[in-house]
Each structure stands twice: as structure tokens, then as C-alpha cells.
């Protein structure tokens, strides 16, 4: 007696979801075939214990091969050096901000207009969040290029919006949200989005067609 087709279909869908652990290119090339093979193996199992053993083998294989595939993709096309350069550049920018820009800003804060102070604060805080999200997406290769910039904008907007809403709620029923803070945050989001988009598009124009493929 073989495994019922309904159970096979469920197992196949669950296994297909687990394949997200593999790199996107690997899933495109082998994902459908792997799911079909797994479904065929499920059909041949006649007992629950056999099906459980099959799942154990599949999970073990997933745990062993998925990290290896990510490492292979990471190494291809000079990925290691490119990632190290990106991390090094990010560290230099953060160090310059903390050691040079922040002390200079602190010394001159009293001489700056209120809106300029708010805009600088927004650029620093939003920039830290935006760059962290962008680096996280690109270094893990979850998203790259323009899609990573858009995702970073969406995530940063949600975080900043949540913080502004939290501040407004904590100010009490009679507190009012400072419109200048909102404007400064919106402008800072647009600035970081434009800078990252420009950098990604500029970087794409300098990639040779063979390397891009």
C-alpha cells in the first residue's frame, strides 16, 4: 500500500517551502525537480515510519547542502573580496561619522537653526537604519540592486514611522506631533534612497555584460 496522494501533495508543498534555504539561482535550476523527486519517494513509502525516515533524510541533506551552496555562490565572481570591500567601506563611513561628523555637529548645534538640527539628526538616525538594512540584504544576497534599495526604503520607513508614532503616543493626549520632525525624516529617507539608487545604477553600468550574466 502506497502513501495516499493527499499526503504526498502536502509533503511536496512542505518540502518546496523548505527549499527557500537554498540560493535563489539554485532553486530556479533544481527546485522543481527536487520537489518532484521527493514526491515520488513519498509515494513509494507505505508506512508512517518510512515517511518519517524519508523526512529525516531530507532535512539532514538540506542542513548539509544548503550552507555549502550558499558558500559556493558567495565565492563565485569574487564575491568574498567584493563583500569585504563593502564591509570595509561601511566601517570607514561609520567611523568617520562617529569620530569626525558627530563631534563637529555637537560643538555647533547651538548655532544651527532648529530645522537644520532636526534634519541632521534625521539624516544620521535614518542613515544608520537604512544602511544597515541595505547591507544586510545585499551581503546575505537576499535581495540585490534596485530591489534591495526599495526594500531598505520600505523597512526603514516602517521603523521610522513606528518610532514617530511611539513618540506621539508617549507625549500624552494633548501632545502634538512636530511637523518639522516628520518633514526632516521624509527628506532624509528621500536623500538616502536617492544616494543608494544612484550608487546601484552607477555600479550596474560599470559591470561588463559577461560578468553581469
C-alpha positions in Angstrom: 0.0 0.0 0.0 1.5 3.3 -1.1 1.2 6.7 0.7 -2.1 8.5 -0.2 -1.8 11.1 -2.9 -3.2 13.8 -0.5 -0.3 13.2 2.0 2.2 13.2 -0.9 0.9 16.6 -2.1 1.2 18.0 1.4 4.7 16.6 1.8 5.7 18.1 -1.5 4.4 21.5 -0.7 6.1 21.5 2.7 9.4 20.3 1.1 9.1 23.1 -1.6 8.8 25.7 1.2 12.0 24.3 2.8 13.9 24.8 -0.4 14.0 28.5 0.3 17.1 27.7 2.4 19.0 27.3 -0.9 20.2 30.2 -3.0 17.8 31.7 -5.4 19.7 30.6 -8.5 19.9 27.0 -7.2 16.2 26.9 -6.6 15.4 28.2 -10.1 17.6 25.4 -11.6 16.9 22.5 -9.4 14.0 23.3 -7.1 11.1 21.9 -9.1 13.0 18.7 -10.0 13.9 18.2 -6.3 10.3 18.6 -5.2 9.1 16.1 -7.8 11.7 13.6 -6.8 10.8 14.0 -3.2 7.1 13.5 -4.0 8.0 10.3 -6.0 9.9 9.0 -3.0 7.0 9.8 -0.7 4.6 7.7 -3.0 6.8 4.7 -2.5 6.6 4.8 1.3 3.8 2.5 2.7 4.1 3.2 6.4 4.3 6.3 8.6 7.6 5.3 9.9 9.1 5.1 6.4 7.8 8.5 5.6 9.2 9.9 8.8 12.6 8.4 7.9 12.4 10.0 4.5 11.7 13.4 6.0 14.7 12.9 8.4 17.0 12.1 5.5 15.6 15.2 3.5 16.1 17.5 6.5 19.6 16.2 7.1 20.5 16.7 3.4 19.1 20.2 3.5 21.1 21.1 6.6 24.3 19.9 5.0 23.9 21.1 1.4 22.1 24.4 1.7 25.0 26.2 3.5 27.5 24.7 1.1 25.5 26.0 -1.9 25.4 29.5 -0.3 29.2 29.4 0.2 29.7 28.4 -3.4 27.6 31.3 -4.6 29.4 33.5 -2.2 32.8 32.6 -3.7 31.7 32.9 -7.3 32.7 36.0 -9.2 35.0 37.4 -6.5 32.1 37.6 -4.0 34.4 37.4 -1.0 36.5 40.3 -1.9 33.6 42.4 -3.1 31.8 41.7 0.2 34.9 42.6 2.2 35.3 45.8 0.3 31.7 46.7 1.0 32.0 46.0 4.7 35.3 47.9 4.9 33.7 50.9 3.2 30.8 50.8 5.5 33.0 50.7 8.6 35.1 53.7 7.3 31.9 55.7 6.8 30.5 54.8 10.2 33.9 55.6 11.9 34.1 58.9 10.1 30.6 59.8 11.2 31.2 58.9 14.8 34.7 60.4 15.2 34.5 63.5 13.0 31.0 64.4 12.0 29.3 63.8 15.3 31.8 65.8 17.5 31.7 68.7 15.0 28.0 68.7 15.0 27.8 68.6 18.8 30.1 71.6 19.1 28.0 73.7 16.6 24.5 72.5 17.4 23.5 75.7 19.3 24.4 77.9 16.3 22.2 76.0 13.8 18.6 76.6 13.0 16.1 74.2 14.6 15.1 72.7 11.3 18.7 72.1 10.3 19.4 70.4 13.6 16.3 68.2 13.1 17.4 67.4 9.5 20.9 66.4 10.6 19.5 64.2 13.4 17.2 62.6 10.9 20.0 62.0 8.3 22.2 60.3 10.9 19.5 58.2 12.5 17.7 57.2 9.3 21.0 56.7 7.6 22.2 54.2 10.2 19.0 52.2 9.8 18.8 52.4 6.0 22.5 51.4 5.5 22.2 48.6 8.0 19.1 47.1 6.2 20.7 47.6 2.8 23.9 45.9 3.8 22.0 43.1 5.5 20.0 42.4 2.3 23.0 42.7 -0.1 25.6 40.8 2.0 23.2 37.9 2.5 22.2 38.2 -1.2 18.6 38.0 -0.1 18.0 41.0 -2.4 20.4 42.9 -4.7 20.4 46.1 -6.7 17.4 48.3 -7.1 15.2 45.7 -5.2 17.5 45.9 -2.2 17.2 49.7 -2.2 13.4 49.6 -2.4 13.2 47.1 0.3 15.6 49.1 2.5 13.4 52.2 2.0 10.2 50.2 2.9 11.8 48.7 6.0 13.3 52.0 7.2 10.1 53.8 6.6 8.2 51.3 8.7 10.8 51.6 11.5 11.0 55.4 11.5 7.2 55.7 11.2 6.8 53.3 14.2 9.2 55.4 16.2 7.4 58.6 15.4 4.1 57.1 16.3 5.5 55.8 19.5 6.9 59.3 20.4 3.5 60.9 19.5 1.7 58.3 21.7 4.0 58.8 24.7 3.6 62.6 24.6 0.1 62.2 26.0 -3.4 63.1 24.7 -2.6 66.8 24.5 0.7 66.3 22.8 1.1 67.2 19.2 3.5 65.8 16.6 6.1 68.2 15.5 5.6 68.7 11.8 9.3 69.7 11.3 10.4 66.3 12.6 8.2 64.5 10.1 9.4 66.7 7.2 13.0 66.1 8.3 12.5 62.3 8.4 10.8 62.3 5.0 13.6 64.3 3.4 16.3 62.1 5.0 14.6 59.0 3.6 14.5 60.5 0.1 18.1 61.5 0.4 19.3 58.0 1.4 17.1 56.4 -1.1 18.4 58.6 -3.9 22.0 58.1 -2.9 21.7 54.3 -2.8 19.7 54.2 -6.0 22.3 56.3 -7.8 25.1 54.1 -6.5 23.4 50.9 -7.5 22.6 52.2 -11.0 26.1 53.6 -11.4 27.6 50.3 -10.3 25.4 48.4 -12.8 26.6 50.5 -15.7 30.2 49.6 -14.9 29.6 45.8 -14.8 30.7 44.1 -18.1 27.9 42.2 -19.8 29.7 38.9 -19.3 30.1 39.5 -15.6 26.5 40.5 -15.2 25.4 37.3 -16.8 
